[in-house]
Amino acid sequence: MKQVGKTHSNSMKKNKEQRKKIVVIGGGTGTFTVLSGLKKYPVDLTAIVTMADDGGSTGRLRDEFGVLPPGDLRQCLVALSEADLVMRKLFNHRYDRGDLKGHNFGNIFISTLEQVTGSLDKALEVAGDILNIRGRVIPVTLDKIALHAELKNGKVLHGESEFMEYQLVSKYGIKNIYLNPKGKANPKALAAIKHADLIVVGPGKLYTSILPNFLVPGVAKAFVASRAKKVYISNLMSQQGHTDNFVVSDYVNVLEACIGRKGVFNTVVYNTKKPHAQLLRKYADEGELVICGKNCAKGKFALMGTNLLAEALAKTPKVDLMRRTLIRHDSDKLAKTIMQLLG
């Protein structure tokens, strides 16, 4: 019997080792959507998450307790969770009254675990066990960093939340975007990038969810050096005031400039399905549909255009939904596309 148990254990270990390794780099709802779809497949999943968030509940916890930002980490944990619905709802629960108004239970829980265990790494390990996650969630850095941007008109934006609130970024243009403090890369993040079979970047807010990952010293270099297939998933909609009039190639150009290597992506995936006109009108003051653009095919990457739109959500808009929820990627369509690229 002991021999049978040992053989079974070795077999499980071997199967896990044979699974293809997919790393998703980003933060926010875009990464949540990608992970929600991919966890249904037999792959080894790792999410590398930005640590530049300083707004809302996350910002308050950073200021009051000196913890690292939990918000994007929480979303990834919930996305990968195979716990029952109540537990997932609990971690996403947001208080609407009292001293905790605006806070999220999951954010408070992760921040408290960080204080109790003495490290965010250990806190995520415990939270991952509680939520029974399929994969790993890794902060891109374990240092306290802050996003800054110097615009071409001389104005300097301090912090991610100030950047998000400033609606004239597109008008004046960005001269320099950087981290201060810079921090240093989490060794676990670098190892995941090195050993990945496929790395997915995006979708997500270009300047606040994606770029901060590559601004951490060592991450861009590891990304370029990795032998993994590298895929960029383009956003469905532009972000008013930040990426006005951006087509798919504009997003790629900004990313490649930050990473420091042209042609670093093997494949760029973009949506070809146009949302209902009614939804586009509702979204008009938030952004515009991102199209491929006439110069898109000139990049050093393979283009893959397909229907990535969440049809059911788009056809049944609710007045109580935030506008940014009306037009979303479909997690299953995204996952299927990524798995095709994984081969």
DOSEBA-52932 format. One record per residue (C-alpha): x, y, z; chain; residue in one letter; residue number from 1. Coordinates in steps of 0.5 Angstrom, whole numbers, plus 500, padded with zeros to 3 digits. Layout:
// DOSEBA-52932
@u: X; v: Y; w: Z; chaine: A; residu: A; num: NUM .
...
This chain:
// DOSEBA-52932
@u: 500; v: 500; w: 500; chaine: A; residu: M; num: 1 .
@u: 506; v: 505; w: 502; chaine: A; residu: K; num: 2 .
@u: 509; v: 503; w: 495; chaine: A; residu: Q; num: 3 .
@u: 502; v: 505; w: 491; chaine: A; residu: V; num: 4 .
@u: 501; v: 511; w: 495; chaine: A; residu: G; num: 5 .
@u: 508; v: 514; w: 493; chaine: A; residu: K; num: 6 .
@u: 507; v: 512; w: 486; chaine: A; residu: T; num: 7 .
@u: 501; v: 516; w: 486; chaine: A; residu: H; num: 8 .
@u: 504; v: 522; w: 489; chaine: A; residu: S; num: 9 .
@u: 510; v: 522; w: 484; chaine: A; residu: N; num: 10 .
@u: 505; v: 521; w: 479; chaine: A; residu: S; num: 11 .
@u: 501; v: 527; w: 481; chaine: A; residu: M; num: 12 .
@u: 508; v: 531; w: 482; chaine: A; residu: K; num: 13 .
@u: 510; v: 529; w: 475; chaine: A; residu: K; num: 14 .
@u: 504; v: 531; w: 472; chaine: A; residu: N; num: 15 .
@u: 504; v: 538; w: 475; chaine: A; residu: K; num: 16 .
@u: 511; v: 539; w: 473; chaine: A; residu: E; num: 17 .
@u: 509; v: 537; w: 465; chaine: A; residu: Q; num: 18 .
@u: 504; v: 542; w: 465; chaine: A; residu: R; num: 19 .
@u: 505; v: 548; w: 461; chaine: A; residu: K; num: 20 .
@u: 507; v: 555; w: 465; chaine: A; residu: K; num: 21 .
@u: 503; v: 561; w: 464; chaine: A; residu: I; num: 22 .
@u: 505; v: 568; w: 467; chaine: A; residu: V; num: 23 .
@u: 500; v: 573; w: 467; chaine: A; residu: V; num: 24 .
@u: 503; v: 580; w: 468; chaine: A; residu: I; num: 25 .
@u: 498; v: 586; w: 470; chaine: A; residu: G; num: 26 .
@u: 493; v: 588; w: 475; chaine: A; residu: G; num: 27 .
@u: 486; v: 590; w: 475; chaine: A; residu: G; num: 28 .
@u: 480; v: 587; w: 472; chaine: A; residu: T; num: 29 .
@u: 483; v: 585; w: 466; chaine: A; residu: G; num: 30 .
@u: 488; v: 581; w: 469; chaine: A; residu: T; num: 31 .
@u: 482; v: 578; w: 473; chaine: A; residu: F; num: 32 .
@u: 478; v: 576; w: 467; chaine: A; residu: T; num: 33 .
@u: 484; v: 573; w: 464; chaine: A; residu: V; num: 34 .
@u: 485; v: 569; w: 470; chaine: A; residu: L; num: 35 .
@u: 478; v: 567; w: 471; chaine: A; residu: S; num: 36 .
@u: 478; v: 563; w: 464; chaine: A; residu: G; num: 37 .
@u: 485; v: 560; w: 464; chaine: A; residu: L; num: 38 .
@u: 484; v: 557; w: 471; chaine: A; residu: K; num: 39 .
@u: 479; v: 552; w: 468; chaine: A; residu: K; num: 40 .
@u: 485; v: 549; w: 464; chaine: A; residu: Y; num: 41 .
@u: 490; v: 544; w: 466; chaine: A; residu: P; num: 42 .
@u: 496; v: 549; w: 466; chaine: A; residu: V; num: 43 .
@u: 501; v: 552; w: 471; chaine: A; residu: D; num: 44 .
@u: 498; v: 559; w: 473; chaine: A; residu: L; num: 45 .
@u: 502; v: 565; w: 476; chaine: A; residu: T; num: 46 .
@u: 500; v: 572; w: 476; chaine: A; residu: A; num: 47 .
@u: 505; v: 578; w: 477; chaine: A; residu: I; num: 48 .
@u: 501; v: 584; w: 480; chaine: A; residu: V; num: 49 .
@u: 503; v: 591; w: 480; chaine: A; residu: T; num: 50 .
@u: 504; v: 594; w: 487; chaine: A; residu: M; num: 51 .
@u: 503; v: 602; w: 485; chaine: A; residu: A; num: 52 .
@u: 496; v: 602; w: 487; chaine: A; residu: D; num: 53 .
@u: 495; v: 608; w: 492; chaine: A; residu: D; num: 54 .
@u: 488; v: 610; w: 491; chaine: A; residu: G; num: 55 .
@u: 481; v: 608; w: 494; chaine: A; residu: G; num: 56 .
@u: 481; v: 603; w: 500; chaine: A; residu: S; num: 57 .
@u: 488; v: 600; w: 498; chaine: A; residu: T; num: 58 .
@u: 491; v: 607; w: 499; chaine: A; residu: G; num: 59 .
@u: 488; v: 608; w: 505; chaine: A; residu: R; num: 60 .
@u: 490; v: 602; w: 508; chaine: A; residu: L; num: 61 .
@u: 497; v: 604; w: 505; chaine: A; residu: R; num: 62 .
@u: 497; v: 610; w: 509; chaine: A; residu: D; num: 63 .
@u: 494; v: 608; w: 515; chaine: A; residu: E; num: 64 .
@u: 498; v: 602; w: 516; chaine: A; residu: F; num: 65 .
@u: 504; v: 602; w: 512; chaine: A; residu: G; num: 66 .
@u: 502; v: 596; w: 508; chaine: A; residu: V; num: 67 .
@u: 503; v: 594; w: 501; chaine: A; residu: L; num: 68 .
@u: 497; v: 595; w: 496; chaine: A; residu: P; num: 69 .
@u: 492; v: 589; w: 497; chaine: A; residu: P; num: 70 .
@u: 487; v: 591; w: 492; chaine: A; residu: G; num: 71 .
@u: 490; v: 588; w: 485; chaine: A; residu: D; num: 72 .
@u: 492; v: 582; w: 489; chaine: A; residu: L; num: 73 .
@u: 485; v: 581; w: 492; chaine: A; residu: R; num: 74 .
@u: 482; v: 581; w: 485; chaine: A; residu: Q; num: 75 .
@u: 487; v: 576; w: 482; chaine: A; residu: C; num: 76 .
@u: 486; v: 571; w: 489; chaine: A; residu: L; num: 77 .
@u: 479; v: 571; w: 487; chaine: A; residu: V; num: 78 .
@u: 479; v: 570; w: 480; chaine: A; residu: A; num: 79 .
@u: 484; v: 564; w: 481; chaine: A; residu: L; num: 80 .
@u: 479; v: 561; w: 487; chaine: A; residu: S; num: 81 .
@u: 476; v: 555; w: 487; chaine: A; residu: E; num: 82 .
@u: 472; v: 556; w: 494; chaine: A; residu: A; num: 83 .
@u: 465; v: 557; w: 494; chaine: A; residu: D; num: 84 .
@u: 461; v: 563; w: 492; chaine: A; residu: L; num: 85 .
@u: 460; v: 565; w: 499; chaine: A; residu: V; num: 86 .
@u: 468; v: 566; w: 500; chaine: A; residu: M; num: 87 .
@u: 469; v: 569; w: 493; chaine: A; residu: R; num: 88 .
@u: 463; v: 574; w: 495; chaine: A; residu: K; num: 89 .
@u: 466; v: 575; w: 502; chaine: A; residu: L; num: 90 .
@u: 473; v: 577; w: 499; chaine: A; residu: F; num: 91 .
@u: 470; v: 582; w: 494; chaine: A; residu: N; num: 92 .
@u: 465; v: 585; w: 499; chaine: A; residu: H; num: 93 .
@u: 465; v: 593; w: 500; chaine: A; residu: R; num: 94 .
@u: 463; v: 596; w: 506; chaine: A; residu: Y; num: 95 .
@u: 458; v: 602; w: 505; chaine: A; residu: D; num: 96 .
@u: 457; v: 605; w: 511; chaine: A; residu: R; num: 97 .
@u: 460; v: 607; w: 518; chaine: A; residu: G; num: 98 .
@u: 468; v: 608; w: 519; chaine: A; residu: D; num: 99 .
@u: 469; v: 602; w: 514; chaine: A; residu: L; num: 100 .
@u: 465; v: 605; w: 508; chaine: A; residu: K; num: 101 .
@u: 469; v: 604; w: 502; chaine: A; residu: G; num: 102 .
@u: 474; v: 599; w: 504; chaine: A; residu: H; num: 103 .
@u: 474; v: 592; w: 502; chaine: A; residu: N; num: 104 .
@u: 473; v: 586; w: 506; chaine: A; residu: F; num: 105 .
@u: 479; v: 582; w: 502; chaine: A; residu: G; num: 106 .
@u: 483; v: 588; w: 502; chaine: A; residu: N; num: 107 .
@u: 483; v: 589; w: 510; chaine: A; residu: I; num: 108 .
@u: 484; v: 581; w: 511; chaine: A; residu: F; num: 109 .
@u: 490; v: 581; w: 506; chaine: A; residu: I; num: 110 .
@u: 493; v: 587; w: 510; chaine: A; residu: S; num: 111 .
@u: 492; v: 584; w: 517; chaine: A; residu: T; num: 112 .
@u: 495; v: 578; w: 515; chaine: A; residu: L; num: 113 .
@u: 501; v: 582; w: 512; chaine: A; residu: E; num: 114 .
@u: 502; v: 585; w: 519; chaine: A; residu: Q; num: 115 .
@u: 500; v: 578; w: 523; chaine: A; residu: V; num: 116 .
@u: 505; v: 574; w: 519; chaine: A; residu: T; num: 117 .
@u: 510; v: 579; w: 518; chaine: A; residu: G; num: 118 .
@u: 510; v: 579; w: 510; chaine: A; residu: S; num: 119 .
@u: 506; v: 580; w: 504; chaine: A; residu: L; num: 120 .
@u: 509; v: 573; w: 501; chaine: A; residu: D; num: 121 .
@u: 506; v: 569; w: 507; chaine: A; residu: K; num: 122 .
@u: 500; v: 573; w: 507; chaine: A; residu: A; num: 123 .
@u: 498; v: 571; w: 500; chaine: A; residu: L; num: 124 .
@u: 500; v: 564; w: 502; chaine: A; residu: E; num: 125 .
@u: 495; v: 564; w: 507; chaine: A; residu: V; num: 126 .
@u: 490; v: 567; w: 503; chaine: A; residu: A; num: 127 .
@u: 491; v: 563; w: 497; chaine: A; residu: G; num: 128 .
@u: 490; v: 557; w: 502; chaine: A; residu: D; num: 129 .
@u: 483; v: 559; w: 505; chaine: A; residu: I; num: 130 .
@u: 481; v: 561; w: 498; chaine: A; residu: L; num: 131 .
@u: 483; v: 555; w: 495; chaine: A; residu: N; num: 132 .
@u: 487; v: 558; w: 489; chaine: A; residu: I; num: 133 .
@u: 489; v: 554; w: 482; chaine: A; residu: R; num: 134 .
@u: 495; v: 558; w: 481; chaine: A; residu: G; num: 135 .
@u: 500; v: 563; w: 485; chaine: A; residu: R; num: 136 .
@u: 499; v: 570; w: 486; chaine: A; residu: V; num: 137 .
@u: 506; v: 574; w: 486; chaine: A; residu: I; num: 138 .
@u: 507; v: 582; w: 487; chaine: A; residu: P; num: 139 .
@u: 512; v: 584; w: 482; chaine: A; residu: V; num: 140 .
@u: 516; v: 587; w: 488; chaine: A; residu: T; num: 141 .
@u: 516; v: 587; w: 496; chaine: A; residu: L; num: 142 .
@u: 518; v: 594; w: 496; chaine: A; residu: D; num: 143 .
@u: 514; v: 600; w: 497; chaine: A; residu: K; num: 144 .
@u: 514; v: 604; w: 490; chaine: A; residu: I; num: 145 .
@u: 510; v: 610; w: 487; chaine: A; residu: A; num: 146 .
@u: 508; v: 612; w: 480; chaine: A; residu: L; num: 147 .
@u: 510; v: 618; w: 477; chaine: A; residu: H; num: 148 .
@u: 509; v: 622; w: 471; chaine: A; residu: A; num: 149 .
@u: 513; v: 628; w: 468; chaine: A; residu: E; num: 150 .
@u: 508; v: 631; w: 462; chaine: A; residu: L; num: 151 .
@u: 511; v: 635; w: 456; chaine: A; residu: K; num: 152 .
@u: 508; v: 641; w: 459; chaine: A; residu: N; num: 153 .
@u: 512; v: 641; w: 465; chaine: A; residu: G; num: 154 .
@u: 507; v: 638; w: 470; chaine: A; residu: K; num: 155 .
@u: 509; v: 632; w: 475; chaine: A; residu: V; num: 156 .
@u: 504; v: 627; w: 477; chaine: A; residu: L; num: 157 .
@u: 505; v: 624; w: 484; chaine: A; residu: H; num: 158 .
@u: 502; v: 617; w: 485; chaine: A; residu: G; num: 159 .
@u: 497; v: 613; w: 481; chaine: A; residu: E; num: 160 .
@u: 491; v: 616; w: 484; chaine: A; residu: S; num: 161 .
@u: 493; v: 623; w: 482; chaine: A; residu: E; num: 162 .
@u: 495; v: 620; w: 475; chaine: A; residu: F; num: 163 .
@u: 488; v: 617; w: 474; chaine: A; residu: M; num: 164 .
@u: 485; v: 623; w: 476; chaine: A; residu: E; num: 165 .
@u: 488; v: 628; w: 471; chaine: A; residu: Y; num: 166 .
@u: 485; v: 628; w: 465; chaine: A; residu: Q; num: 167 .
@u: 490; v: 632; w: 460; chaine: A; residu: L; num: 168 .
@u: 495; v: 626; w: 460; chaine: A; residu: V; num: 169 .
@u: 493; v: 625; w: 452; chaine: A; residu: S; num: 170 .
@u: 493; v: 633; w: 451; chaine: A; residu: K; num: 171 .
@u: 500; v: 634; w: 453; chaine: A; residu: Y; num: 172 .
@u: 503; v: 627; w: 453; chaine: A; residu: G; num: 173 .
@u: 508; v: 624; w: 457; chaine: A; residu: I; num: 174 .
@u: 515; v: 626; w: 457; chaine: A; residu: K; num: 175 .
@u: 517; v: 621; w: 463; chaine: A; residu: N; num: 176 .
@u: 514; v: 616; w: 467; chaine: A; residu: I; num: 177 .
@u: 518; v: 612; w: 473; chaine: A; residu: Y; num: 178 .
@u: 518; v: 609; w: 480; chaine: A; residu: L; num: 179 .
@u: 520; v: 613; w: 486; chaine: A; residu: N; num: 180 .
@u: 522; v: 609; w: 490; chaine: A; residu: P; num: 181 .
@u: 524; v: 604; w: 484; chaine: A; residu: K; num: 182 .
@u: 524; v: 598; w: 489; chaine: A; residu: G; num: 183 .
@u: 527; v: 592; w: 486; chaine: A; residu: K; num: 184 .
@u: 524; v: 586; w: 483; chaine: A; residu: A; num: 185 .
@u: 521; v: 580; w: 487; chaine: A; residu: N; num: 186 .
@u: 525; v: 574; w: 486; chaine: A; residu: P; num: 187 .
@u: 519; v: 570; w: 485; chaine: A; residu: K; num: 188 .
@u: 517; v: 574; w: 479; chaine: A; residu: A; num: 189 .
@u: 523; v: 574; w: 476; chaine: A; residu: L; num: 190 .
@u: 524; v: 566; w: 476; chaine: A; residu: A; num: 191 .
@u: 516; v: 565; w: 474; chaine: A; residu: A; num: 192 .
@u: 518; v: 570; w: 468; chaine: A; residu: I; num: 193 .
@u: 524; v: 566; w: 466; chaine: A; residu: K; num: 194 .
@u: 521; v: 559; w: 467; chaine: A; residu: H; num: 195 .
@u: 514; v: 561; w: 463; chaine: A; residu: A; num: 196 .
@u: 512; v: 557; w: 457; chaine: A; residu: D; num: 197 .
@u: 508; v: 563; w: 455; chaine: A; residu: L; num: 198 .
@u: 507; v: 570; w: 458; chaine: A; residu: I; num: 199 .
@u: 501; v: 574; w: 457; chaine: A; residu: V; num: 200 .
@u: 501; v: 582; w: 458; chaine: A; residu: V; num: 201 .
@u: 494; v: 585; w: 459; chaine: A; residu: G; num: 202 .
@u: 489; v: 587; w: 458; chaine: A; residu: P; num: 203 .
@u: 488; v: 593; w: 463; chaine: A; residu: G; num: 204 .
@u: 490; v: 600; w: 464; chaine: A; residu: K; num: 205 .
@u: 496; v: 602; w: 460; chaine: A; residu: L; num: 206 .
@u: 500; v: 607; w: 465; chaine: A; residu: Y; num: 207 .
@u: 497; v: 604; w: 471; chaine: A; residu: T; num: 208 .
@u: 496; v: 597; w: 471; chaine: A; residu: S; num: 209 .
@u: 501; v: 594; w: 466; chaine: A; residu: I; num: 210 .
@u: 507; v: 599; w: 465; chaine: A; residu: L; num: 211 .
@u: 509; v: 599; w: 473; chaine: A; residu: P; num: 212 .
@u: 510; v: 592; w: 473; chaine: A; residu: N; num: 213 .
@u: 516; v: 593; w: 467; chaine: A; residu: F; num: 214 .
@u: 518; v: 600; w: 471; chaine: A; residu: L; num: 215 .
@u: 521; v: 595; w: 477; chaine: A; residu: V; num: 216 .
@u: 528; v: 594; w: 475; chaine: A; residu: P; num: 217 .
@u: 530; v: 587; w: 473; chaine: A; residu: G; num: 218 .
@u: 523; v: 586; w: 470; chaine: A; residu: V; num: 219 .
@u: 523; v: 588; w: 463; chaine: A; residu: A; num: 220 .
@u: 530; v: 585; w: 462; chaine: A; residu: K; num: 221 .
@u: 528; v: 578; w: 465; chaine: A; residu: A; num: 222 .
@u: 522; v: 579; w: 460; chaine: A; residu: F; num: 223 .
@u: 526; v: 580; w: 454; chaine: A; residu: V; num: 224 .
@u: 531; v: 574; w: 456; chaine: A; residu: A; num: 225 .
@u: 525; v: 569; w: 457; chaine: A; residu: S; num: 226 .
@u: 524; v: 564; w: 452; chaine: A; residu: R; num: 227 .
@u: 517; v: 564; w: 453; chaine: A; residu: A; num: 228 .
@u: 512; v: 566; w: 448; chaine: A; residu: K; num: 229 .
@u: 510; v: 573; w: 449; chaine: A; residu: K; num: 230 .
@u: 503; v: 575; w: 448; chaine: A; residu: V; num: 231 .
@u: 499; v: 582; w: 449; chaine: A; residu: Y; num: 232 .
@u: 492; v: 582; w: 449; chaine: A; residu: I; num: 233 .
@u: 489; v: 589; w: 447; chaine: A; residu: S; num: 234 .
@u: 484; v: 593; w: 451; chaine: A; residu: N; num: 235 .
@u: 477; v: 593; w: 448; chaine: A; residu: L; num: 236 .
@u: 476; v: 601; w: 449; chaine: A; residu: M; num: 237 .
@u: 481; v: 607; w: 450; chaine: A; residu: S; num: 238 .
@u: 481; v: 611; w: 457; chaine: A; residu: Q; num: 239 .
@u: 479; v: 618; w: 456; chaine: A; residu: Q; num: 240 .
@u: 484; v: 623; w: 458; chaine: A; residu: G; num: 241 .
@u: 490; v: 618; w: 458; chaine: A; residu: H; num: 242 .
@u: 490; v: 614; w: 451; chaine: A; residu: T; num: 243 .
@u: 485; v: 618; w: 447; chaine: A; residu: D; num: 244 .
@u: 485; v: 616; w: 439; chaine: A; residu: N; num: 245 .
@u: 490; v: 610; w: 441; chaine: A; residu: F; num: 246 .
@u: 490; v: 604; w: 436; chaine: A; residu: V; num: 247 .
@u: 492; v: 597; w: 438; chaine: A; residu: V; num: 248 .
@u: 499; v: 599; w: 435; chaine: A; residu: S; num: 249 .
@u: 500; v: 605; w: 440; chaine: A; residu: D; num: 250 .
@u: 499; v: 601; w: 446; chaine: A; residu: Y; num: 251 .
@u: 504; v: 596; w: 443; chaine: A; residu: V; num: 252 .
@u: 509; v: 602; w: 442; chaine: A; residu: N; num: 253 .
@u: 508; v: 605; w: 449; chaine: A; residu: V; num: 254 .
@u: 510; v: 598; w: 452; chaine: A; residu: L; num: 255 .
@u: 516; v: 596; w: 447; chaine: A; residu: E; num: 256 .
@u: 519; v: 603; w: 449; chaine: A; residu: A; num: 257 .
@u: 518; v: 602; w: 456; chaine: A; residu: C; num: 258 .
@u: 521; v: 595; w: 456; chaine: A; residu: I; num: 259 .
@u: 526; v: 597; w: 451; chaine: A; residu: G; num: 260 .
@u: 526; v: 592; w: 446; chaine: A; residu: R; num: 261 .
@u: 522; v: 593; w: 439; chaine: A; residu: K; num: 262 .
@u: 519; v: 586; w: 437; chaine: A; residu: G; num: 263 .
@u: 519; v: 583; w: 444; chaine: A; residu: V; num: 264 .
@u: 512; v: 581; w: 443; chaine: A; residu: F; num: 265 .
@u: 510; v: 574; w: 439; chaine: A; residu: N; num: 266 .
@u: 503; v: 575; w: 438; chaine: A; residu: T; num: 267 .
@u: 498; v: 581; w: 439; chaine: A; residu: V; num: 268 .
@u: 491; v: 579; w: 440; chaine: A; residu: V; num: 269 .
@u: 485; v: 584; w: 439; chaine: A; residu: Y; num: 270 .
@u: 478; v: 584; w: 439; chaine: A; residu: N; num: 271 .
@u: 474; v: 585; w: 432; chaine: A; residu: T; num: 272 .
@u: 467; v: 585; w: 435; chaine: A; residu: K; num: 273 .
@u: 464; v: 591; w: 435; chaine: A; residu: K; num: 274 .
@u: 459; v: 593; w: 441; chaine: A; residu: P; num: 275 .
@u: 452; v: 595; w: 440; chaine: A; residu: H; num: 276 .
@u: 451; v: 602; w: 438; chaine: A; residu: A; num: 277 .
@u: 447; v: 603; w: 445; chaine: A; residu: Q; num: 278 .
@u: 453; v: 601; w: 449; chaine: A; residu: L; num: 279 .
@u: 458; v: 605; w: 445; chaine: A; residu: L; num: 280 .
@u: 454; v: 611; w: 446; chaine: A; residu: R; num: 281 .
@u: 453; v: 610; w: 454; chaine: A; residu: K; num: 282 .
@u: 461; v: 609; w: 454; chaine: A; residu: Y; num: 283 .
@u: 462; v: 615; w: 450; chaine: A; residu: A; num: 284 .
@u: 465; v: 620; w: 456; chaine: A; residu: D; num: 285 .
@u: 469; v: 614; w: 458; chaine: A; residu: E; num: 286 .
@u: 473; v: 612; w: 452; chaine: A; residu: G; num: 287 .
@u: 472; v: 609; w: 445; chaine: A; residu: E; num: 288 .
@u: 473; v: 603; w: 441; chaine: A; residu: L; num: 289 .
@u: 480; v: 600; w: 440; chaine: A; residu: V; num: 290 .
@u: 481; v: 598; w: 433; chaine: A; residu: I; num: 291 .
@u: 487; v: 595; w: 429; chaine: A; residu: C; num: 292 .
@u: 489; v: 601; w: 425; chaine: A; residu: G; num: 293 .
@u: 492; v: 602; w: 418; chaine: A; residu: K; num: 294 .
@u: 499; v: 601; w: 421; chaine: A; residu: N; num: 295 .
@u: 498; v: 595; w: 426; chaine: A; residu: C; num: 296 .
@u: 500; v: 590; w: 421; chaine: A; residu: A; num: 297 .
@u: 507; v: 593; w: 420; chaine: A; residu: K; num: 298 .
@u: 509; v: 591; w: 427; chaine: A; residu: G; num: 299 .
@u: 514; v: 585; w: 428; chaine: A; residu: K; num: 300 .
@u: 509; v: 581; w: 431; chaine: A; residu: F; num: 301 .
@u: 503; v: 576; w: 429; chaine: A; residu: A; num: 302 .
@u: 496; v: 579; w: 429; chaine: A; residu: L; num: 303 .
@u: 490; v: 575; w: 432; chaine: A; residu: M; num: 304 .
@u: 484; v: 579; w: 431; chaine: A; residu: G; num: 305 .
@u: 478; v: 575; w: 434; chaine: A; residu: T; num: 306 .
@u: 471; v: 576; w: 437; chaine: A; residu: N; num: 307 .
@u: 473; v: 577; w: 445; chaine: A; residu: L; num: 308 .
@u: 467; v: 581; w: 447; chaine: A; residu: L; num: 309 .
@u: 463; v: 579; w: 453; chaine: A; residu: A; num: 310 .
@u: 456; v: 578; w: 449; chaine: A; residu: E; num: 311 .
@u: 451; v: 576; w: 455; chaine: A; residu: A; num: 312 .
@u: 454; v: 582; w: 459; chaine: A; residu: L; num: 313 .
@u: 453; v: 587; w: 453; chaine: A; residu: A; num: 314 .
@u: 446; v: 585; w: 451; chaine: A; residu: K; num: 315 .
@u: 444; v: 586; w: 458; chaine: A; residu: T; num: 316 .
@u: 446; v: 593; w: 461; chaine: A; residu: P; num: 317 .
@u: 444; v: 595; w: 468; chaine: A; residu: K; num: 318 .
@u: 443; v: 602; w: 470; chaine: A; residu: V; num: 319 .
@u: 446; v: 600; w: 477; chaine: A; residu: D; num: 320 .
@u: 453; v: 598; w: 473; chaine: A; residu: L; num: 321 .
@u: 459; v: 602; w: 473; chaine: A; residu: M; num: 322 .
@u: 460; v: 604; w: 465; chaine: A; residu: R; num: 323 .
@u: 467; v: 601; w: 465; chaine: A; residu: R; num: 324 .
@u: 463; v: 594; w: 467; chaine: A; residu: T; num: 325 .
@u: 459; v: 595; w: 460; chaine: A; residu: L; num: 326 .
@u: 464; v: 593; w: 455; chaine: A; residu: I; num: 327 .
@u: 468; v: 587; w: 458; chaine: A; residu: R; num: 328 .
@u: 472; v: 581; w: 455; chaine: A; residu: H; num: 329 .
@u: 469; v: 575; w: 455; chaine: A; residu: D; num: 330 .
@u: 474; v: 570; w: 460; chaine: A; residu: S; num: 331 .
@u: 472; v: 564; w: 456; chaine: A; residu: D; num: 332 .
@u: 474; v: 567; w: 449; chaine: A; residu: K; num: 333 .
@u: 480; v: 570; w: 452; chaine: A; residu: L; num: 334 .
@u: 482; v: 563; w: 455; chaine: A; residu: A; num: 335 .
@u: 481; v: 559; w: 449; chaine: A; residu: K; num: 336 .
@u: 485; v: 564; w: 445; chaine: A; residu: T; num: 337 .
@u: 491; v: 564; w: 449; chaine: A; residu: I; num: 338 .
@u: 491; v: 556; w: 450; chaine: A; residu: M; num: 339 .
@u: 491; v: 556; w: 442; chaine: A; residu: Q; num: 340 .
@u: 497; v: 560; w: 442; chaine: A; residu: L; num: 341 .
@u: 500; v: 556; w: 447; chaine: A; residu: L; num: 342 .
@u: 499; v: 550; w: 443; chaine: A; residu: G; num: 343 .
